[in-house]
Amino acid sequence: MVLIEWSEELELGIPEIDQQHRKLVEMLNEFYTELEEGHQKEAVEHFLKNLEDYLHYHLDYEEKFMEEKGFPETDNHKKVHQMFKNLYAEEKQRYLEGDPKALRELVAFTFSWLFSHIMKTDKKYAEYLKERGLA
């Protein structure tokens, strides 16, 4: 197993948001480490709780930040965030109902979110703000 390393590719250049994105990397790494150490039950409990907290805190913070800065694509960005929140709720429910595949899908989605959403979608608002001297 290889842990995720934070890289400049993931940085937006907005310190508070970069710090929050680093938390997502740490969360995934903690999950993988706990699994490797044989603490599956704890790993799953921690991952689900931490991801739920993260989704609400970080995504709400980011949306408010974009609104305050006047980013024109905020509404579309919010829809993408809501999709992740909905997916989380659905996969968590499936997992709690006994479907182990749901957890794997949620972890895989979270991992891909880190690289696709942050490196593509979030970079759009970071670039927009930098161009206007707002970040």
C-alpha positions as CSV (number, residue, x, y, z in Angstrom):
1,M,0.0,0.0,0.0
2,V,1.2,3.5,-0.9
3,L,0.1,6.5,1.1
4,I,-0.9,9.6,-0.7
5,E,1.7,12.3,-0.8
6,W,0.6,16.0,-0.8
7,S,2.0,17.7,-3.9
8,E,2.1,21.1,-5.4
9,E,-0.3,19.9,-8.0
10,L,-3.0,19.8,-5.3
11,E,-2.2,23.3,-4.1
12,L,-4.6,26.2,-5.0
13,G,-2.5,28.9,-3.3
14,I,-5.3,29.7,-0.9
15,P,-3.8,28.7,2.5
16,E,-7.0,27.9,4.4
17,I,-8.4,25.8,1.6
18,D,-5.1,24.1,0.9
19,Q,-5.0,23.2,4.6
20,Q,-8.5,21.7,4.5
21,H,-7.6,19.7,1.3
22,R,-4.5,18.4,3.2
23,K,-6.9,17.1,5.8
24,L,-8.6,15.0,3.2
25,V,-5.2,13.5,2.2
26,E,-4.5,12.8,5.9
27,M,-7.9,11.2,6.4
28,L,-7.3,8.8,3.5
29,N,-3.8,8.0,4.7
30,E,-5.1,7.3,8.2
31,F,-7.7,5.0,6.8
32,Y,-5.2,3.0,4.8
33,T,-2.8,2.9,7.8
34,E,-5.4,1.6,10.2
35,L,-6.5,-1.0,7.7
36,E,-2.9,-2.1,7.2
37,E,-2.5,-2.4,11.0
38,G,-5.5,-4.7,11.1
39,H,-7.9,-2.3,12.7
40,Q,-10.7,-2.6,10.1
41,K,-13.7,-1.8,12.3
42,E,-12.0,1.4,13.7
43,A,-10.7,2.4,10.3
44,V,-14.1,2.3,8.8
45,E,-15.8,4.1,11.7
46,H,-13.1,6.8,11.7
47,F,-13.3,7.2,7.9
48,L,-17.0,7.5,7.8
49,K,-17.2,10.0,10.7
50,N,-14.2,12.0,9.5
51,L,-15.5,12.2,5.9
52,E,-18.9,13.2,6.9
53,D,-17.5,16.0,9.1
54,Y,-15.2,17.0,6.4
55,L,-17.8,17.1,3.7
56,H,-20.0,19.5,5.7
57,Y,-17.3,21.7,7.1
58,H,-15.0,22.0,4.1
59,L,-17.6,22.1,1.3
60,D,-19.7,24.6,3.2
61,Y,-16.6,26.7,3.9
62,E,-15.5,26.6,0.2
63,E,-19.0,27.5,-1.1
64,K,-19.2,30.5,1.3
65,F,-15.7,31.5,0.2
66,M,-16.6,31.4,-3.5
67,E,-19.8,33.4,-2.8
68,E,-17.9,36.1,-0.9
69,K,-15.4,36.4,-3.7
70,G,-18.1,36.6,-6.4
71,F,-17.0,33.5,-8.3
72,P,-19.5,33.3,-11.2
73,E,-19.6,29.4,-11.3
74,T,-20.5,29.0,-7.6
75,D,-23.9,27.5,-8.2
76,N,-22.5,24.8,-10.5
77,H,-19.7,24.1,-8.0
78,K,-22.3,23.7,-5.2
79,K,-24.2,21.2,-7.3
80,V,-21.0,19.1,-7.6
81,H,-20.5,19.3,-3.9
82,Q,-24.1,18.3,-3.3
83,M,-23.5,15.3,-5.5
84,F,-20.6,14.1,-3.3
85,K,-22.7,14.7,-0.1
86,N,-25.6,12.6,-1.6
87,L,-23.2,9.9,-2.8
88,Y,-21.7,9.7,0.7
89,A,-25.1,9.4,2.3
90,E,-26.2,6.7,-0.1
91,E,-23.0,4.6,0.1
92,K,-22.8,4.9,3.9
93,Q,-26.4,3.6,4.1
94,R,-25.7,0.7,1.8
95,Y,-22.6,-0.1,3.8
96,L,-24.5,0.0,7.1
97,E,-27.1,-2.3,5.5
98,G,-24.4,-4.9,5.0
99,D,-23.0,-4.1,1.5
100,P,-19.1,-4.0,1.8
101,K,-18.8,-3.0,-1.8
102,A,-20.4,0.4,-0.9
103,L,-17.4,1.3,1.3
104,R,-14.9,0.4,-1.4
105,E,-16.8,2.6,-3.8
106,L,-16.9,5.5,-1.4
107,V,-13.2,5.3,-0.7
108,A,-12.5,5.1,-4.4
109,F,-14.7,8.0,-5.1
110,T,-13.0,10.1,-2.3
111,F,-9.6,9.3,-3.7
112,S,-10.6,10.3,-7.2
113,W,-12.3,13.4,-5.9
114,L,-9.0,14.5,-4.4
115,F,-7.3,14.4,-7.7
116,S,-10.1,15.2,-10.2
117,H,-12.2,17.8,-8.2
118,I,-9.3,19.6,-6.5
119,M,-6.9,19.6,-9.5
120,K,-9.5,20.6,-12.0
121,T,-12.7,22.0,-10.6
122,D,-11.2,23.9,-7.6
123,K,-8.3,25.2,-9.7
124,K,-10.9,27.1,-11.8
125,Y,-12.0,29.3,-8.9
126,A,-8.5,29.6,-7.6
127,E,-7.3,30.9,-11.0
128,Y,-10.3,33.2,-11.4
129,L,-9.6,34.7,-8.0
130,K,-5.8,35.1,-8.6
131,E,-6.5,36.8,-12.0
132,R,-8.6,39.4,-10.1
133,G,-6.2,39.7,-7.2
134,L,-8.8,38.2,-4.8
135,A,-6.7,35.3,-3.5
